[in-house]
Amino acid sequence: MDLDALRHGNFSKLGEAITDWEQMAKKLADLQKDAESNLKSKADKANWVGVNASVSRQFITKTAAEFADAHTQANSIAKILSDTRGELIGYRTQLNEAIARGTQQNMTVIDTGEGTFTVTGNTRPDWASDPSGKTGAADQKAVNALREEIEGILTKATQSDTSAAKALRLIVDQAKYGFSDASYSDRDSAAKAVAAAEKLAAMAKKPSDMSLADIANFNRTMEKYKADPLFAEQFAKGLGAKGTLQFWTEMTSAHAGARGSELETMKSLQQNLGLTLATASFSDSDAMQHWKKDLVAERNTNFVAANSPNPVGALGSQVISSLTRKGVYDTEFLDAYREKLFKADKGAGDAGTHDLWVKGYDSLDLVFGDGNGRDPLKGLFEGLSHNPEAAVHAFESKTDLDHMLGTTMYTDRGESLGRALETAVTGIAAGDYTSAAPPHSTEQVQIMANVMNAVAQPGGGSDLVGNGLGESFGNMAASYMPEISRAFGGPNAEVFLTNSESPEGLKTADVTRFLSAVSLDPAGRAGIIVGESVYTSGLLDAHLSNPSLFDGPRDQVLENIGKNAGTIEGIVGHSVADESVQSVIDGEKDYNDALKKKGDFIKTWIATGLGYGSVSLFPGSHAAAGAAVGGFAGGVVGLAVDRFLEGQELKGARDEALYASAKDLYDMRDSVSQQTQWSVEDALEEHHVDLPKDGTSDTVRVAVNHGWDDASEFLTRSKERPSG
């Protein structure tokens, strides 16, 4: 910065700009509030169908998010500008004071252009008669001191000005269309984030020089800034796509076999590095667009650590996937990477994927404490499980889905695939206990239908359940209880409330075989039973509190709901009874444990005002208003879950807890009947509905028994069963 530019700087124009940005931020804050409380809130509750359901809702949701980002960006710009202006005015004051002191001490300061200046002592008028020959009125030490002081002021002012300009450009470049969500309270915080990223990128270029202490400091900084958009982008750009993959290759090689605190540090580093790169992936700047393309292009590159004696290191795809396990990555990036990886995986066939990725890489270990990272599909699936939109894109193709399910017979990727499928069909990211589940889209229901169809295939489809997918299949079934109920209820079964875009998109035969197969897995069975019970209790609560939801007598509602509960859980009970292998009996403890775990999980969601995936209901004026998180959370549903947790005993049963065992077919039937009757009683009491208790309970009991018997018929029609 030129001396005169700061010395005579007029910051009034900058002040006017700041005022404009501050006013803009306030207006955008009002628009954000209005968009979230009115636009998006009403869109979430609306009964969308057809194009509106798939296009308008998504457009409104993204528009509301853009208002939030616009406010964040305007607010950050206003604060950075205001902070910078204050700093520059302060430096201008310091400069003018220094020059004034110099003048008083007979020194002159002159701007010589292009950031240079001179400080000289004034000539003494009597110097010619001074015997010492001293020509200046000021001591040279004073001149030097003033020069250094002014240099320091100008350096700080330059740093303030240039770092602010850099941060502002980075914020604006973050989003090619729309606005950035990068939020900063002042110039200094943005500048520190950028500086920290540049420092870490420089360190990562020389991984062999990093001691354990250096790595610990590196990790602490990354932990602090992993969600900071400017930091993440600067780090990724500074290291480059290839440099990023080489860095992690070097880290895993140098610390292979880590134990104790070293292992914990490396696990933390892997997580923070993955989260940082996930944040960076959302930047739309030209530099980051090239970085993402370059990263995908390196998927077949052989990365070898500098000191490795083995010429075969890690494929770029193996390194990339080891870092996508944590964090939410940009959808376009995941789509591009997944397309390439799926193509390669399908090319090897279902049985050849293990050899494609693992053979020749036996010494490779890219993941600390969780597998070895040799199968890049596992890391990709984990990444998809954190991004519902990308997960839907991944499994829309039935061919791709069938291949990935088929590969679980030959790999250990089943659990990771299951989590990705859960995210795809539910719309909720793995581990997200705060977001409301959106209505199931037509695409999501079709993916669920395709999964059910794959499991329903004779000659091995049911074997998929045992490949690490059982628990996820059970959770998926729980989330799709509205559509499953419609499948058993037949066309126009309006009593089974749902806001699904495709409420009748599941085929009864496939649903039956799917539930039958999943019920033989302890965790899968627990998911089905808990999901059915929560959905049934929610339906009863909704209908008894709001009779207008169904145009018909209440007895008909109770009969339909009770029969459906008996049918779904009857399929589970009959399937377990049909299976004569000892493993089912031996798995009772696993089932009981899974049931308790599932109950605890649902209870957590209800306690936070949410529901279980899209199983819960919210009261509305239309029959399709159900099946979405965000409505009642507690009440009748909470009491139903309490019984799972408390193991409340059945009256007259052989001292067995509710649903605690499926060894006795009729004990389980009685459990379903009793649980449904209790939910009716709870709803009647909750909403002060005047219906005869005994007659109502008897209606439900008879309906459940009919549904239970129908379950046996459904199974007989859909699969081969043991005789006698």
Protein Blocks (a to p, Z undefined) as FASTA:
>chain_A
ZZklmmmocfklmmmmmmmmmmmmmmmmmmmmmmmmmmmmmmmmpccehjllmmmmmmmm
mmmmmmmmmmmmmmmmmmmmmmmmmmmmmmmmmmmmmmmmmmmnopacddebjhiacddd
dddfklmmpmnlpabfbdfklmmmmmmmmmmmmmmmmmmmmmmmmmmmmmmmmpmghcdf
bdcfbfklmmmmmmmmmmmmmmmmmmmlpcfklmmmmmmmmmmmmmgmklmmmmmmmnom
mlmmmmmmmmmmmmgoiahjllmmmmmmmmmmmmmmmmmmmpcbfklmmmmmmmmmmmmp
ccddfklcbfbfcdfklmmmmmmmgocddfklmmmmmmmmmmmmmmnojklmmmmmmgop
lmgcfbghiajhlammlmmmmmmmmmmklmmmmmmpmklmmmmmmmmmmmcklmmmmmmm
mmmmnopaehiakbccddddfklmmmmmmmmmmmmpghhlmmmmmnopmmmmmmmmmmmm
mmmmmmmnoghilklgcfbfblmlccfklmmmmmmmmmmpmklmmmmmmmmmmmmmmmmm
mmmmmmmlpgcdfklmmmmmmmmmmmmmmmmmmmmmmpmcfklmmmmmmmmmmmmmmmmm
mmmmmmnopaehjlbccddfbfklghiahiagejjlmmmmmmmmnopacehiahiaehka
ckbmklmmmmmmmmmmmmmmmmmmmnopacdfklmmmmmmmmmmmmmmmmmmmmmmmocc
deZZ
